[in-house]
Amino acid sequence: MTKVQKAFCVFLCLCFFVVLAMLPEPFSLWETLQNVYRQFPFYYFIEEKAQETWMELDGETLAEIGKRNGEYLGELAEAERNLEGEDTKKSDAANLEKNSGAFEAGKKENSTDKLETNSKDKSNGDGTADRAEKNTEEDTKGVDEEQPTSEMQPVNTLPQSTIVLPHPILDLSRGKLSDYDYLMNNFYIVDENTDASAAKINAAEFLAEDFSLSHGPLEPQILIYHSHSQETFSDSREGEEEDSIVGVGNYLTSLLTEKYGYQVIHIKEAFDMMGGELDRSKAYDYACDYVEKVLEENPSVEVVIDLHRDGIDEGRRLVTEINGKETAQILFYNGLSYTNTQGQVSYLPNPYIQDNLAFSFQLEYQAALYYPTFYRGIYLAGLRYNLHLRKRALLLEAGAQTNTVQEVKNAMEPFADILNRVLKGSDKQN
């Protein structure tokens, strides 16, 4: 090999090493270069000479080299610790800032939850009187005279889907449900102005009825309205729709549409306001006329819900805990078009009385299976309450004036679940 060729080879080797040195990690690591160098003969020669020189050093020199190497390694370790410390401080500062923000947000949320609850609905002090007013369809529940001043109500977000397993408290076996006394004592409340014998109360027949919908979600399926749209709660802000029973209907509508996929019409008309004043003497009549027109325009609607809140004694609160939330209890309300004084109320005909009873019983049956502390019963009263509009017509009392807005909105979550179960035809009989 000529000198020019040797020089060219050396030049190529140098270029190769320079390129390796410029590569990013892990290719530029010194260990990688050493492994490359060791492939050349002259490396062995240099390494051997270095070892021979090292062995020739005296003990004092070796000790000094060891000391300096130790100091150097110590400085490297200290520098690395300082760098990690700086990163930790930055991370802690960021977490502190984040937690501080969360704490401030939490304070705001807590202050929101601490709403005043001293408002009183004067005309609803007695639950029995309230039901008697319904029985004459001359309901004159008063407007809340004192409304608390409070911060904004918490914004409701749709709950995440959770698997709820049956955990009944009552014996729901076929044998027990066939016992009329057991059925009446555990599922029904009968108003003193009517008689349960006016209808046929039979659990087996009620559960056998199919309430699955025949229309799909491309058409309206469910209609929600409020005969008494001005009903409010203990912490309702005056004039705020979201704090009234209409706001509860808004949340139920969003649950049924967004979580369960139904098409829902929500009517917000104030049937209990006349000339700017509360007047419930004709509320059911006005509601009936309006809803009938909507149903004529939307014949696909198969479920009609008149959503109310009850009126009870001021010392009572209708609340339970479901999924970790304070939840208002519910009451199903059925009209038999029969009073003890008149017998059959001929001017209030309802061809769907048995269907209405079966529908409310299946809802309560689902509640007894999955949310046994949620329901208060099925109240049987003497008149009709517009339940003749559909076989799947329902008057629902959600909580009462002593509940908070949030408690009643929370109640819409288990109610939407049991309604969906009935409309899907699930768990009809143990």
PLY file of the C-alpha trace (Angstrom):
ply
format ascii 1.0
element vertex 430
property float x
property float y
property float z
element edge 429
property int vertex1
property int vertex2
end_header
0.00 0.00 0.00
1.43 3.37 -0.97
1.84 6.27 1.43
-1.00 8.11 -0.32
-3.33 5.19 0.18
-2.33 4.90 3.85
-2.93 8.61 4.37
-6.30 8.35 2.67
-7.30 5.47 4.96
-6.28 7.46 8.01
-8.30 10.42 6.72
-11.37 8.20 6.24
-11.01 6.86 9.78
-10.78 10.35 11.21
-13.88 11.39 9.25
-15.70 8.35 10.59
-14.84 9.23 14.20
-15.86 12.86 13.71
-19.25 11.77 12.37
-19.75 9.43 15.33
-18.89 12.20 17.74
-21.52 14.48 16.20
-24.36 11.93 16.33
-27.08 12.38 19.02
-27.44 10.01 21.94
-27.16 7.10 22.32
-24.79 6.90 19.30
-22.44 9.59 20.61
-21.77 7.91 23.93
-18.08 7.52 24.79
-18.60 3.82 25.44
-19.77 3.37 21.86
-16.63 5.14 20.58
-14.45 2.97 22.77
-16.03 -0.13 21.31
-15.28 1.21 17.85
-11.67 2.15 18.73
-11.04 -1.31 20.12
-11.53 -2.72 16.62
-8.21 -1.14 15.46
-4.77 -2.68 16.22
-3.14 0.56 17.32
-5.69 0.83 20.14
-4.40 -2.34 21.77
-0.88 -0.92 21.63
-1.90 2.35 23.30
-3.98 0.58 25.92
-1.16 -1.79 26.78
1.30 1.09 27.18
-1.13 2.97 29.38
-1.55 -0.04 31.67
2.21 -0.46 31.89
2.61 3.23 32.77
-0.15 2.96 35.40
1.51 0.00 37.06
4.80 1.92 37.23
3.28 4.76 39.33
4.21 4.89 43.05
1.66 4.50 45.84
1.56 8.21 46.74
0.77 9.17 43.14
-1.95 6.53 42.93
-3.49 7.81 46.17
-3.50 11.37 44.86
-5.13 10.28 41.60
-7.78 8.35 43.57
-8.47 11.37 45.77
-8.89 13.72 42.82
-11.07 11.22 40.99
-13.24 10.93 44.08
-13.55 14.73 44.36
-14.45 14.96 40.69
-17.12 12.24 40.96
-18.48 13.95 44.09
-18.81 17.24 42.23
-20.66 15.50 39.42
-23.08 13.86 41.89
-23.69 17.18 43.69
-24.39 18.95 40.41
-26.88 16.24 39.45
-28.64 16.54 42.83
-28.88 20.32 42.47
-30.39 19.92 39.02
-32.97 17.45 40.34
-33.71 19.82 43.21
-34.44 22.68 40.83
-36.80 20.44 38.85
-38.55 19.38 42.06
-39.00 22.99 43.15
-40.50 23.91 39.80
-42.82 20.89 39.97
-43.84 21.71 43.55
-44.51 25.32 42.60
-46.65 24.22 39.68
-48.60 21.78 41.89
-49.01 24.43 44.57
-50.41 26.86 42.02
-52.72 24.17 40.63
-53.93 23.10 44.09
-54.42 26.72 45.08
-56.65 27.22 42.06
-58.58 24.06 42.85
-58.96 25.20 46.47
-60.37 28.55 45.39
-62.75 26.79 43.00
-63.74 24.43 45.80
-64.50 27.36 48.08
-66.74 28.87 45.44
-68.52 25.55 44.92
-68.98 25.03 48.65
-70.39 28.50 49.05
-72.79 27.69 46.25
-73.96 24.57 48.05
-74.60 26.51 51.26
-77.84 27.98 49.99
-80.38 29.39 52.39
-83.24 27.00 53.08
-85.59 29.09 55.22
-88.17 29.89 52.52
-91.70 28.69 53.34
-94.59 27.85 51.05
-97.49 29.02 53.21
-100.21 27.31 51.25
-98.50 23.90 51.32
-98.05 23.41 55.01
-100.22 20.33 55.08
-99.85 17.44 52.65
-103.40 16.20 53.25
-104.85 19.60 52.43
-102.76 19.69 49.26
-104.14 16.34 48.10
-107.68 17.44 48.90
-107.18 20.46 46.67
-106.05 18.14 43.88
-109.17 16.05 44.40
-111.38 19.05 43.68
-109.08 20.24 40.89
-109.24 23.58 42.69
-105.59 23.51 43.73
-104.66 26.92 45.11
-101.16 26.40 46.40
-99.77 29.85 47.24
-96.74 31.49 45.77
-93.70 31.42 48.05
-93.79 34.83 49.71
-90.23 34.78 50.98
-87.47 33.70 48.62
-83.90 33.31 49.89
-81.08 35.26 48.34
-78.45 32.79 47.20
-75.64 32.24 44.77
-76.01 30.44 41.48
-77.31 26.89 41.70
-74.79 24.13 40.82
-74.80 23.31 37.13
-76.11 19.81 36.48
-74.02 17.57 34.30
-75.29 14.25 33.09
-74.23 11.38 35.37
-71.90 8.71 34.07
-73.53 5.39 33.35
-73.23 2.98 36.26
-74.40 -0.60 36.61
-77.18 -0.77 39.21
-77.92 -4.23 40.54
-81.29 -5.24 42.02
-81.34 -5.00 45.81
-84.99 -5.02 46.91
-86.01 -4.66 50.53
-89.54 -5.95 49.97
-90.38 -9.50 48.97
-91.30 -9.09 45.29
-92.04 -12.72 44.60
-95.11 -13.69 42.60
-96.73 -15.23 45.67
-96.36 -12.12 47.82
-97.54 -9.76 45.08
-100.66 -11.88 44.60
-101.64 -11.12 48.22
-104.00 -8.12 47.91
-103.43 -6.87 51.47
-99.65 -7.14 51.10
-99.87 -5.25 47.82
-102.03 -2.44 49.20
-100.01 -2.08 52.39
-96.63 -1.86 50.62
-97.36 -0.13 47.33
-100.46 2.06 47.65
-101.82 5.01 49.59
-105.59 5.47 49.21
-107.13 8.91 49.56
-110.04 9.07 52.00
-112.33 10.43 49.27
-112.04 7.38 47.01
-112.07 3.60 47.16
-109.42 1.27 45.73
-112.11 -1.26 44.89
-113.20 1.06 42.09
-110.27 -0.32 40.12
-108.84 -3.78 39.71
-105.54 -3.87 41.59
-103.74 -6.96 40.32
-99.94 -7.05 40.30
-99.64 -10.02 37.93
-101.83 -8.32 35.32
-100.04 -5.02 35.77
-96.62 -6.62 35.25
-97.84 -8.58 32.21
-98.70 -5.41 30.31
-96.18 -4.41 27.65
-95.20 -0.74 27.75
-92.36 -0.88 25.24
-92.63 1.91 22.67
-93.76 1.30 19.11
-92.21 4.49 17.70
-88.47 4.96 17.30
-86.35 8.00 18.27
-86.80 9.63 14.86
-90.19 10.86 16.13
-91.26 12.47 19.44
-91.91 9.73 22.01
-92.26 11.41 25.41
-94.01 14.63 26.44
-93.33 16.42 29.74
-95.44 19.31 31.03
-96.36 20.99 34.32
-99.94 21.74 35.32
-98.45 23.70 38.25
-95.42 25.35 36.67
-94.85 27.80 39.54
-94.00 25.14 42.12
-90.65 25.90 43.76
-88.36 24.56 46.50
-86.75 25.59 49.76
-83.78 27.36 48.14
-85.36 28.50 44.87
-84.45 31.96 43.62
-87.43 34.05 42.70
-88.13 34.20 38.98
-85.47 31.61 38.07
-86.91 28.91 35.82
-84.09 26.51 36.65
-85.06 26.65 40.34
-88.68 25.69 39.68
-90.37 22.44 38.73
-89.87 23.51 35.11
-86.10 23.50 35.69
-86.42 19.96 37.05
-88.26 19.11 33.82
-85.38 20.59 31.85
-82.96 18.21 33.56
-85.25 15.20 33.08
-85.53 16.10 29.39
-81.74 16.23 29.00
-81.36 12.85 30.74
-83.95 11.15 28.56
-82.61 12.63 25.32
-78.85 12.63 25.86
-78.36 9.58 28.06
-81.21 7.29 26.94
-81.77 8.48 23.37
-85.49 9.34 23.49
-87.16 12.15 21.60
-88.79 14.42 24.18
-91.12 17.41 23.97
-90.98 19.65 27.06
-93.89 22.09 27.46
-93.10 25.03 29.75
-96.38 26.93 29.56
-97.64 28.43 32.84
-101.11 26.89 33.13
-101.44 28.12 36.72
-100.89 31.82 36.00
-103.75 34.10 34.95
-103.25 37.81 34.41
-99.87 37.67 36.12
-101.37 36.08 39.25
-101.20 32.52 40.54
-104.52 30.78 39.83
-104.73 27.01 39.89
-108.49 26.67 39.83
-108.47 25.82 36.13
-104.85 24.70 35.71
-105.72 21.11 34.80
-108.30 22.26 32.27
-105.91 24.71 30.61
-103.15 22.11 30.56
-105.47 19.51 29.06
-106.54 21.76 26.18
-102.96 22.71 25.38
-101.47 19.22 25.64
-104.24 17.69 23.53
-103.32 20.01 20.65
-99.65 19.10 20.93
-100.54 15.40 20.91
-102.70 15.86 17.82
-99.69 17.40 16.08
-97.39 14.65 17.41
-99.32 11.37 17.40
-96.08 9.42 17.88
-95.91 10.56 21.53
-96.72 7.55 23.74
-95.63 8.76 27.19
-97.12 11.84 28.89
-95.70 13.03 32.22
-97.19 15.81 34.34
-94.26 16.68 36.62
-95.06 18.23 40.02
-93.61 18.57 43.47
-95.71 17.69 46.52
-96.86 19.94 49.35
-96.16 18.57 52.83
-95.78 19.74 56.42
-92.86 22.15 56.81
-91.24 19.88 59.40
-90.77 17.00 56.92
-88.13 16.41 54.28
-88.51 13.73 51.62
-84.90 12.74 51.09
-82.81 9.59 50.71
-79.29 8.86 49.44
-78.77 7.31 46.01
-75.33 6.88 44.41
-73.85 9.12 47.09
-76.27 12.00 46.39
-78.98 13.53 48.55
-82.05 12.65 46.51
-85.68 13.69 46.88
-88.20 10.87 47.09
-91.00 10.51 44.55
-94.70 9.70 44.64
-96.80 8.34 41.77
-100.31 9.81 41.57
-103.22 7.95 39.97
-106.81 9.11 39.48
-109.68 6.61 39.57
-112.45 8.98 38.42
-114.39 7.70 41.42
-115.33 9.41 44.68
-117.13 8.02 47.70
-119.81 10.69 47.42
-120.46 10.55 43.65
-119.36 7.07 42.67
-118.10 7.11 39.09
-117.32 10.68 38.05
-119.06 10.59 34.68
-117.81 13.99 33.50
-114.19 12.79 33.87
-114.08 9.60 31.78
-110.78 7.79 31.42
-110.57 4.67 29.24
-106.97 4.15 30.39
-107.46 3.83 34.16
-106.19 0.22 34.27
-103.33 1.06 31.89
-102.39 4.07 34.00
-102.37 1.89 37.11
-100.25 -0.77 35.40
-97.79 1.88 34.17
-97.28 3.44 37.61
-97.04 -0.01 39.22
-94.32 -1.14 36.82
-92.40 2.08 37.58
-92.73 1.50 41.32
-91.80 -2.16 40.88
-88.56 -1.10 39.15
-87.92 1.40 41.93
-88.48 -1.34 44.53
-85.94 -3.52 42.70
-83.19 -0.99 42.13
-83.86 2.02 44.40
-85.91 0.68 47.35
-85.74 3.88 49.43
-86.59 6.15 46.48
-90.36 5.81 46.15
-93.09 6.78 48.60
-95.92 4.81 47.01
-98.75 5.13 44.50
-101.38 7.59 45.67
-104.91 6.72 44.57
-107.17 9.76 44.33
-110.72 10.37 43.16
-110.50 12.45 39.99
-108.74 12.14 36.62
-105.77 14.56 36.49
-105.48 14.37 32.67
-104.31 10.77 32.81
-106.80 9.97 30.06
-104.44 11.52 27.46
-102.43 8.33 27.00
-102.24 4.81 28.45
-98.68 5.68 29.54
-99.79 8.89 31.28
-98.26 9.70 34.66
-98.55 12.36 37.34
-95.25 12.40 39.21
-94.65 14.20 42.51
-90.90 14.78 42.83
-89.95 15.85 46.32
-91.78 18.71 48.04
-91.41 22.37 48.92
-89.04 21.43 51.78
-86.48 19.85 49.41
-83.68 21.76 47.74
-83.57 22.26 43.99
-80.56 19.97 43.70
-82.19 17.15 45.68
-85.16 17.14 43.31
-82.97 17.31 40.21
-80.96 14.40 41.60
-84.22 12.44 41.78
-84.58 12.67 38.01
-81.57 10.36 37.55
-83.06 7.21 39.16
-86.49 8.12 37.77
-85.12 8.29 34.21
-83.49 4.91 34.80
-86.68 3.16 35.97
-88.71 4.80 33.21
-86.25 3.52 30.64
-86.45 0.01 32.14
-90.25 0.00 31.87
-90.19 1.31 28.30
-87.63 -1.37 27.40
-89.71 -4.10 29.08
-86.99 -5.33 31.47
-87.21 -7.14 34.85
-90.99 -7.54 34.92
-91.22 -10.44 37.31
-88.93 -12.28 39.67
0 1
1 2
2 3
3 4
4 5
5 6
6 7
7 8
8 9
9 10
10 11
11 12
12 13
13 14
14 15
15 16
16 17
17 18
18 19
19 20
20 21
21 22
22 23
23 24
24 25
25 26
26 27
27 28
28 29
29 30
30 31
31 32
32 33
33 34
34 35
35 36
36 37
37 38
38 39
39 40
40 41
41 42
42 43
43 44
44 45
45 46
46 47
47 48
48 49
49 50
50 51
51 52
52 53
53 54
54 55
55 56
56 57
57 58
58 59
59 60
60 61
61 62
62 63
63 64
64 65
65 66
66 67
67 68
68 69
69 70
70 71
71 72
72 73
73 74
74 75
75 76
76 77
77 78
78 79
79 80
80 81
81 82
82 83
83 84
84 85
85 86
86 87
87 88
88 89
89 90
90 91
91 92
92 93
93 94
94 95
95 96
96 97
97 98
98 99
99 100
100 101
101 102
102 103
103 104
104 105
105 106
106 107
107 108
108 109
109 110
110 111
111 112
112 113
113 114
114 115
115 116
116 117
117 118
118 119
119 120
120 121
121 122
122 123
123 124
124 125
125 126
126 127
127 128
128 129
129 130
130 131
131 132
132 133
133 134
134 135
135 136
136 137
137 138
138 139
139 140
140 141
141 142
142 143
143 144
144 145
145 146
146 147
147 148
148 149
149 150
150 151
151 152
152 153
153 154
154 155
155 156
156 157
157 158
158 159
159 160
160 161
161 162
162 163
163 164
164 165
165 166
166 167
167 168
168 169
169 170
170 171
171 172
172 173
173 174
174 175
175 176
176 177
177 178
178 179
179 180
180 181
181 182
182 183
183 184
184 185
185 186
186 187
187 188
188 189
189 190
190 191
191 192
192 193
193 194
194 195
195 196
196 197
197 198
198 199
199 200
200 201
201 202
202 203
203 204
204 205
205 206
206 207
207 208
208 209
209 210
210 211
211 212
212 213
213 214
214 215
215 216
216 217
217 218
218 219
219 220
220 221
221 222
222 223
223 224
224 225
225 226
226 227
227 228
228 229
229 230
230 231
231 232
232 233
233 234
234 235
235 236
236 237
237 238
238 239
239 240
240 241
241 242
242 243
243 244
244 245
245 246
246 247
247 248
248 249
249 250
250 251
251 252
252 253
253 254
254 255
255 256
256 257
257 258
258 259
259 260
260 261
261 262
262 263
263 264
264 265
265 266
266 267
267 268
268 269
269 270
270 271
271 272
272 273
273 274
274 275
275 276
276 277
277 278
278 279
279 280
280 281
281 282
282 283
283 284
284 285
285 286
286 287
287 288
288 289
289 290
290 291
291 292
292 293
293 294
294 295
295 296
296 297
297 298
298 299
299 300
300 301
301 302
302 303
303 304
304 305
305 306
306 307
307 308
308 309
309 310
310 311
311 312
312 313
313 314
314 315
315 316
316 317
317 318
318 319
319 320
320 321
321 322
322 323
323 324
324 325
325 326
326 327
327 328
328 329
329 330
330 331
331 332
332 333
333 334
334 335
335 336
336 337
337 338
338 339
339 340
340 341
341 342
342 343
343 344
344 345
345 346
346 347
347 348
348 349
349 350
350 351
351 352
352 353
353 354
354 355
355 356
356 357
357 358
358 359
359 360
360 361
361 362
362 363
363 364
364 365
365 366
366 367
367 368
368 369
369 370
370 371
371 372
372 373
373 374
374 375
375 376
376 377
377 378
378 379
379 380
380 381
381 382
382 383
383 384
384 385
385 386
386 387
387 388
388 389
389 390
390 391
391 392
392 393
393 394
394 395
395 396
396 397
397 398
398 399
399 400
400 401
401 402
402 403
403 404
404 405
405 406
406 407
407 408
408 409
409 410
410 411
411 412
412 413
413 414
414 415
415 416
416 417
417 418
418 419
419 420
420 421
421 422
422 423
423 424
424 425
425 426
426 427
427 428
428 429
